[in-house]
Every structure is written in structure tokens, then in C-alpha cells.
Amino acid sequence: DDLGRFREWWKGERKVPFAPWTSQALPPVAVPMPDRRALAVLRARLEDATGRVLHRNFTAFVIGEGPSPRDETVAADGRTLRVLRVAPAAPSAARWSLRAWQAMDGRKQNGAGAGFFEYRLAWPKGLRAQDVAGASFVAELGAKELFGKDRVGAGEVQGDFMRGKGTHDPGLNPNAYPMTDATRYPSAVRVLVNGSPAGVFDLPDDPADHRGLLSWHAQKRDGKLSEAGSYGTLVSATVPGTALREAAATGEIVIRLEVDESLPGGLAVYGEGAGRYPLDPSLVLTLRR
């Protein structure tokens, strides 16, 4: 869902008639959808009478329309949460050693090499630091390899690959995003909230495959692809109490995402319309009341 939580919303079973060499449509299945923004995956499994799996398939549903509220109070698991969201394409400051740019119409923000993105959020008016039992910063983040197509002045693919010509750079094609394979491209991100460290998180790769459902869903029907199938890792950083008290006093929260020069693997920040998880970078405040 829009807080990055995995849930099973529904499970069902039905018997289907079997006859050899038959291909026909089965009666439709009524599936209840989540009551909040989510990426719902319906997984189907066909078994014989002994429980042997004969077939598997899946389809996905994107639940929700339009951008989520920037500031929202929600009830979850018996708790009251105040969720502050920021769009990935709206950093207040950024600096990267190689390049910074957007993808998928701003649904994804990229920085290559070493550097940082900084985001600023307004502290909710009237909310005291002592009213907050705890807080976490939740975001989908990934490493970011600088492919040939993203290099300034890299040129275009020349020649026919099938005839042994061209540059032999699979990332130079403007529609390309090399799929997940055995070769990893790792990075690591340091999260700071109002200058206080909130953790360092490994980003094992810059993957792209069918798990990046929202990145596939975000593609325009214009005959081109923009980082299709790419996705990141769900990161949850516990925010120190000192940072919360400073935010309540100053009225502002500053979240800084840094990639060090020692492992300049870049950073991709995914929004609710891209990647694997339907959430924007979010500060989640758990309230005492």
C-alpha cells in the first residue's frame, strides 16, 4: 500500500471442470480491491486433485487516482499516523558528480556518481514534538548507473547490431534499460534528518524487471520507453528524537539523502507512480493520541 506494507487482501478457491484438449474461458472471479492507494497483484495457481501445480499466472491493478495528499492523517493497525509526503522530483537542493535528471515525467529522480538530494517538508502546524511517539522516513531508493544513453553528448546507436555493427553498448539505445542480471551495480545511501543521522542503507543494484510494475504502468503509448521496469529497495529509517524536536521548533524538516565518494553508485528516488511501491518519499509520524 502507500506506506510500503505488504498485505493479503483476499484469497479464494474454486473448482474448475476438466476435459482433455479443452480451451475455453472460465467464469469471471469477483475480486475485492483495497480501500486505499495500493498496487494489488492477483496471483493465480491451477492445481490438479493431488495438489500438483499445473500453471501459474498473475495480473496487477493500480489502485488510486491523482497524487496523494502532501499531509494526511490515517488510521493504521490501531494507531494514528500523520504522513508527510514529498514528490521525488522536487528536491530543494542537489549536487552530483556526474549528472542529475528526471525520468518518467518526474515520477523518478536520478543522481549519478556521488552526491546528494535534499528535501524540505513543513512541520504540521499545532503539532508538538511530545505528541509524536516515533517517526520514520520511508522511501523507495535504488542505485543509479549512468548508462550510455544518459551521458551528455554520447551520440546515437550506429549500425545494425544483428550484423555485428554498432557500439555494443546495450545502454546506449534511448529505449534501453538493461534488465536485472548476475552483474550487480551497488550503492549506499546515508539518510540525515535535520542534520541527525538516521542510518546508512545498502542499495544492492539498479534493477529492472517485472517487479517494477509501476514503472511499466507509467510508460506513455508513444512508441518509446523511459526506464521501464526499473525499481528500488524499500528503505525505512528511524528518525531521531532530536530531529523531531528541532523540526517542531523551526517548523521545517530537512531530509538529506547522500551517496559517498567511496561508493559512487548513484541514487534513484522513486515516487508513488514509479518503481515497485506506490509511495512517495514519506515522513511517517506515529501520534500518541
N, C-alpha and C positions, 0 to 999 in steps of 0.2 A: 504494500500500500504506500501512501505518500509519506510514511515515516520509515520506510525501508523494512517493514516487518513481513515475514513470511507467514501466511495463514492458509489453512484449508477451509474454503468457504462452503463446499458441498461435495458429497460423494454419493454415487448411486450405482446401481447394478440392475441389469435386465437380461433376460434370456432372449436369444435370437434363434429363429429356425435355421436349420442347416440342411442343405441339399447339395450333393456333388455338382460341380461345374455351374454353380449358380452365381450370377452377378446382378444384384438388384439393390434399390435404395431401401434402407431401414426406416421405420417410423422416426420422426424427429424426437429429440430429447429436450425437455424443458429444463434449462439451467438457470438457477437464481444468480444474479450478479451481485458483486459487493455494493454496499451502500455508501461508499466513499471512493475517492480517486484511487485507482489501482491499475495494475497490469495483471489481468487474470488469464491463466493458462489452463485450458481444458485438456486433460490428458486422457486418452482412450486406450484401453487394452482389451484385446479379444483373446479369450481363453477357451480351451476345449473342456470337456467334462472332467478331465483329470487335473485341471489347473495349469496345463501347459500353455504358455503364451504363444499365440499364432501370429499376432500382429500388434503393433503399437503405432500411435499417431498423436498429434496434438494440434491445437489451434489456439490463437491468442485473441484477447479482447482488451482494448484500451478503454478504461472507464474514466469519464470526466471530460469536461469541455471547457476551453478557455483557461487562462492562467489561474493558479491558486492564489488565495489572498496572501498578501505580504505579512499580515499579522492576524493570527487566528487562534481562538481558544477552542480546544477539542477535549472530549472525554475519551479516555483510553484505559482499559483494564482497571477501572475504579479510581483512576487518577484524573486530575485536571491539568492539561498541558497548555502552555502558551507557546505557539510555534511562530517564529520569526523567519521568513524566507527571503532569499536574495537571488536575483537572476544571475547565472554564471557569466553572462556577457556584460555585466555592469560593475567591473572592479573599479574601485576608487583610485587605485594606483597599481602599476605593474612594471616589471623590468625583467627582461630575459636576454640571455647571452646570444641566442641565435635568432629567435623570432617569436612573436605573439600574434595570434589571429583567431578568428571565429569560424565555426563550421555549422552547417545545418541552420542557417538563418539565426544564429546566436544561441541555439539550444546547447551548444558546446563551445567552451573557451579553451584554447590551446596555448601552451607556452613551451618552447623547445630549448633544451640546454639547461642551464642553471638560472634561477631567478625566483620571482615571487608574484603572486596575485594578492591584493588586499581588498577586503570588502567591509563596508561600514553599514551598520544597522542602527536604527533609532531604538533606544530603550523605551519600553512601553510607559506612557505617562501614568503616574499614580501607583506604579508597581514598586514596592520596596524590596530591597535585597533580602530582608528577613522573611519575606513572603515566598521566597523561592527555596524549595528543599534541595534542588540539584539541577544541573543543566548539562547538556551535551551538544556538541556540534556534529551534525550528521550530513554526509555528502557522498556522492559517487565520484571517485577520483581515480585516474589512471595515469600510467606513464605516457609520454608522448614522443614518439620517434619522429624525426624530421625526414619525411620521405622526399624522393626526388621531385615530385610534383609540387611540393610546398617550398622548395628552395627558390629564392628570388633569382630570376634570370637563368633558371635551369634548362630552359628550352623545351622542345616537344619531342615526342617519340618519332623517330625517323626509320623508315624501312618496315619490312614485314617480318615479324618475329618467327612466323612459321617457316620462313625461308632462311633463317639464320642471320637476319639483319637486325637493325635496331640497337638500342643502348644496353639491352639485357639488364635493365633496372626495372623490376616489376612495380616499383612505387613511383615511376615517372608518369605513367598514364594518368591523366586528370581524373578518371573514374575509379582509379585503383585504391584499395585499402587492403594490403596483404593480410590474408586470413591467419588465424592462430596456428602456429606450428611448434616444432620442438625447440626452435631458437627463441629464447626469451629476450625481451628488452626491458630490464627493470629500472625502477626509480624509487625514490623515497621522499615523502613529504613531511615537513615539520609544521605542526599547527600551533599558532600562538593566538591567544585571545586577550586583547588589551595588553599585549606585551608579555603575558604569562604563558609559559609553555604548557600545552595541553596534550603533547605526545608526538612521537615520530612513528610513521606508518609506512611499511613496505608496500610498494606497488609493483607486483611481480612481473607485469607485462603490459603491452599496449595491444590487447587482443581485439579480434573482430571475428564473429561467427554468429550462429543463430541465437545465442544468448542475448545479443544486443538487439532485442526485438524492437525497442523504441527507436533506435537509430535506423532500422529498416522502415518502420512506420513513418518516420519523418521525411522520407525521400519524396521529392516532388516528381510528378509524372511529366518530366521534361526530357527524358532520354539520357539523363546524366545521373551520376551518383556522388554523394557527398559523405565520405567517411562512413559508408553504410556498414551496419553490423558492429560498429565499434562500441565498446563498453568499458567500465572500470570496476573498481573494488569498492564495496560499501565500507566507509570509514566512520567510526563513532568515537569522538574524542570527549573525554570528561572535562568540563570547564572548571578551572579552579575557583574557589570562593572569592579569592582576592580580585579576580577579573570581574565577577558579578558585582561586587561592592563598588568597584571603580566605575562600572557601566551605569549603575544606579545613580552614582554621584555626578557623573559627567553627562549622562543622557545619551551615551553613544557606545556601541560595541564595535570594536575593530578586530576583524578576523584576518589573519595573515597566513597564507599557505606558501611555504618556502621549499625550494629544492636546492640542495647544497652543491657546490662545485665538485665535491668529492665523488658524487654520483649524479652527473648532469643528465639524467634520463628524462627531463621534461615533466610536464604536468598537464593533464586534461581534466577540466571541471565540467561535469555533465549536469544539465538541467532536467526538469521533470518531463521534457519531451524528447529526450535522447538517452542512449545507453540501455541499461538493464533495469533500472529502478525509477519509478515515476515520482521523483522528488527533486526539488531544488535544494541547493545548499541551505541547511536549516539550523537555527539555534532553537533547541527544544528545552523549554523551561518547565520543570515539574513544580507545580504550586502546592503549598501546604494546605490550602483550603479546597 
